[in-house]
Amino acid sequence: MPARIVIQRGQNSSEQFWIEEEVTRIGSAADCTFVVQGIPSHCITLLYRKGQYSVVNRSSATIEVAGEPLLPTADLPIRRGERVSVGSDTTLQLEIEGDPAPSRRSTLATPHSANKQHETSVEPESTGKLTQKNWPGDWQQ
């Protein structure tokens, strides 16, 4: 399973985004890779370099990475399971299983019950938002 960002707290709480590129823009603007409501338009850039992720503060917002303050235009490393807080209302978490490198995923099927599976997929031209199919209460991007 590739790396992903999970919104732990905020307007889009519980939403997950697969990390598919080495440079990922996160903010409330429509042109960001991951659109998260309630944070500045281009708030954070997530970078993957030499096997490690780092977060760059692209705004004047108060941002902390694993409890450490991140000043505007500065960057800090972020590791598996660590959180990024944007102001007092939004918290993002980096989750990684296996190889941390960004990777494109077209389909991931996981067991939902003994008799049924649900499918989670990301369309190549999408913003990386997950969609679910064949699951009670189906929802899509």
DRENDO-1510 file (C-alpha; in Angstrom, 1 decimal, always signed):
<recs>
REC; n; res; u; v; w
REC; 1; MET; +0.0; +0.0; +0.0 .
REC; 2; PRO; +1.4; +3.4; -0.9 .
REC; 3; ALA; +1.8; +6.4; +1.3 .
REC; 4; ARG; -1.3; +8.5; +2.0 .
REC; 5; ILE; -2.4; +11.6; +3.9 .
REC; 6; VAL; -5.4; +11.1; +6.2 .
REC; 7; ILE; -7.3; +14.0; +7.6 .
REC; 8; GLN; -7.6; +13.3; +11.3 .
REC; 9; ARG; -9.4; +16.5; +12.3 .
REC; 10; GLY; -11.1; +19.2; +10.2 .
REC; 11; GLN; -13.8; +19.9; +7.7 .
REC; 12; ASN; -12.8; +16.9; +5.6 .
REC; 13; SER; -12.2; +14.6; +8.6 .
REC; 14; SER; -11.5; +10.9; +7.7 .
REC; 15; GLU; -10.8; +11.7; +4.0 .
REC; 16; GLN; -7.7; +9.9; +2.6 .
REC; 17; PHE; -5.5; +10.9; -0.3 .
REC; 18; TRP; -3.0; +8.6; -2.0 .
REC; 19; ILE; +0.4; +10.1; -2.6 .
REC; 20; GLU; +1.2; +9.6; -6.2 .
REC; 21; GLU; +3.8; +12.3; -7.0 .
REC; 22; GLU; +7.1; +13.4; -5.5 .
REC; 23; VAL; +5.7; +16.9; -5.2 .
REC; 24; THR; +2.1; +17.2; -3.7 .
REC; 25; ARG; +0.3; +20.5; -3.1 .
REC; 26; ILE; -2.2; +20.6; -0.3 .
REC; 27; GLY; -4.6; +23.5; +0.3 .
REC; 28; SER; -8.1; +24.7; -0.2 .
REC; 29; ALA; -7.5; +26.0; -3.8 .
REC; 30; ALA; -9.1; +23.9; -6.6 .
REC; 31; ASP; -5.7; +23.6; -8.4 .
REC; 32; CYS; -4.0; +21.8; -5.4 .
REC; 33; THR; -3.3; +18.1; -5.6 .
REC; 34; PHE; -5.3; +17.5; -2.4 .
REC; 35; VAL; -8.1; +20.0; -1.7 .
REC; 36; VAL; -8.7; +20.4; +2.0 .
REC; 37; GLN; -11.4; +22.9; +3.1 .
REC; 38; GLY; -10.7; +25.2; +6.0 .
REC; 39; ILE; -6.9; +25.7; +5.3 .
REC; 40; PRO; -5.2; +28.4; +3.2 .
REC; 41; SER; -5.3; +28.1; -0.6 .
REC; 42; HIS; -1.8; +26.6; -1.1 .
REC; 43; CYS; -0.9; +25.8; +2.5 .
REC; 44; ILE; +1.6; +22.9; +2.3 .
REC; 45; THR; +3.8; +21.2; -0.2 .
REC; 46; LEU; +4.7; +17.6; +0.6 .
REC; 47; LEU; +8.0; +16.5; -0.9 .
REC; 48; TYR; +9.5; +13.1; -1.4 .
REC; 49; ARG; +13.3; +13.1; -1.8 .
REC; 50; LYS; +15.9; +10.4; -1.2 .
REC; 51; GLY; +13.4; +8.1; +0.6 .
REC; 52; GLN; +12.0; +10.6; +2.9 .
REC; 53; TYR; +9.0; +13.0; +3.1 .
REC; 54; SER; +9.2; +16.6; +4.2 .
REC; 55; VAL; +6.6; +19.4; +4.6 .
REC; 56; VAL; +7.1; +22.9; +3.3 .
REC; 57; ASN; +4.9; +25.7; +4.8 .
REC; 58; ARG; +3.7; +27.7; +1.7 .
REC; 59; SER; +1.4; +30.0; +3.8 .
REC; 60; SER; +1.5; +32.3; +6.8 .
REC; 61; ALA; -0.6; +29.9; +8.7 .
REC; 62; THR; +0.5; +28.4; +12.0 .
REC; 63; ILE; +1.7; +24.9; +11.1 .
REC; 64; GLU; +3.4; +22.2; +13.3 .
REC; 65; VAL; +5.0; +19.0; +12.1 .
REC; 66; ALA; +5.1; +16.4; +14.9 .
REC; 67; GLY; +4.7; +19.2; +17.4 .
REC; 68; GLU; +7.5; +21.3; +15.9 .
REC; 69; PRO; +6.7; +24.8; +14.6 .
REC; 70; LEU; +7.1; +25.2; +10.9 .
REC; 71; LEU; +7.8; +28.8; +9.8 .
REC; 72; PRO; +6.6; +30.1; +6.4 .
REC; 73; THR; +8.8; +28.9; +3.5 .
REC; 74; ALA; +10.7; +26.5; +5.9 .
REC; 75; ASP; +10.6; +22.7; +5.7 .
REC; 76; LEU; +10.7; +19.9; +8.2 .
REC; 77; PRO; +10.9; +16.1; +7.7 .
REC; 78; ILE; +7.8; +14.0; +8.4 .
REC; 79; ARG; +7.9; +10.3; +9.2 .
REC; 80; ARG; +5.3; +7.5; +9.2 .
REC; 81; GLY; +2.5; +8.2; +11.6 .
REC; 82; GLU; +3.4; +11.8; +12.3 .
REC; 83; ARG; +0.9; +14.6; +12.1 .
REC; 84; VAL; +0.8; +18.1; +10.6 .
REC; 85; SER; -1.4; +20.6; +12.4 .
REC; 86; VAL; -2.7; +23.6; +10.5 .
REC; 87; GLY; -4.0; +26.2; +12.9 .
REC; 88; SER; -6.2; +24.8; +15.6 .
REC; 89; ASP; -8.8; +23.1; +13.4 .
REC; 90; THR; -7.1; +20.8; +10.9 .
REC; 91; THR; -4.8; +17.8; +11.5 .
REC; 92; LEU; -3.3; +15.6; +8.7 .
REC; 93; GLN; -1.4; +12.4; +9.2 .
REC; 94; LEU; +1.1; +10.6; +7.0 .
REC; 95; GLU; +0.4; +6.9; +6.8 .
REC; 96; ILE; +2.7; +4.5; +5.1 .
REC; 97; GLU; +2.6; +0.7; +4.7 .
REC; 98; GLY; +5.5; -0.9; +2.9 .
REC; 99; ASP; +7.5; +1.2; +0.4 .
REC; 100; PRO; +7.1; +4.9; +1.2 .
REC; 101; ALA; +7.7; +6.0; -2.4 .
REC; 102; PRO; +4.8; +7.7; -4.2 .
REC; 103; SER; +3.1; +5.4; -6.5 .
REC; 104; ARG; +0.1; +5.4; -8.8 .
REC; 105; ARG; -2.7; +3.0; -7.8 .
REC; 106; SER; -5.5; +2.3; -10.1 .
REC; 107; THR; -7.5; -0.2; -8.0 .
REC; 108; LEU; -7.2; -1.7; -4.5 .
REC; 109; ALA; -9.7; -4.4; -3.5 .
REC; 110; THR; -9.9; -5.4; +0.2 .
REC; 111; PRO; -12.3; -7.8; +1.9 .
REC; 112; HIS; -15.4; -6.0; +3.3 .
REC; 113; SER; -17.1; -9.1; +4.6 .
REC; 114; ALA; -17.0; -12.9; +4.1 .
REC; 115; ASN; -19.2; -12.7; +1.0 .
REC; 116; LYS; -18.4; -9.2; -0.4 .
REC; 117; GLN; -15.5; -7.0; -1.3 .
REC; 118; HIS; -15.5; -3.2; -1.8 .
REC; 119; GLU; -13.2; -1.6; -4.2 .
REC; 120; THR; -11.3; +1.6; -3.7 .
REC; 121; SER; -9.9; +3.3; -6.7 .
REC; 122; VAL; -8.2; +6.5; -7.9 .
REC; 123; GLU; -8.7; +7.8; -11.4 .
REC; 124; PRO; -5.4; +8.9; -13.0 .
REC; 125; GLU; -6.7; +12.4; -13.8 .
REC; 126; SER; -8.3; +12.9; -10.4 .
REC; 127; THR; -6.9; +14.9; -7.4 .
REC; 128; GLY; -6.1; +11.6; -5.7 .
REC; 129; LYS; -9.3; +11.4; -3.7 .
REC; 130; LEU; -10.5; +7.9; -3.0 .
REC; 131; THR; -13.8; +6.6; -4.3 .
REC; 132; GLN; -15.6; +3.5; -3.1 .
REC; 133; LYS; -17.8; +1.2; -5.2 .
REC; 134; ASN; -19.8; -1.9; -4.4 .
REC; 135; TRP; -20.3; -1.0; -0.8 .
REC; 136; PRO; -23.5; -0.1; +1.1 .
REC; 137; GLY; -23.9; +3.7; +0.8 .
REC; 138; ASP; -21.7; +3.9; -2.3 .
REC; 139; TRP; -20.0; +7.2; -2.8 .
REC; 140; GLN; -17.7; +8.5; -5.5 .
REC; 141; GLN; -15.6; +11.6; -6.2 .
</recs>
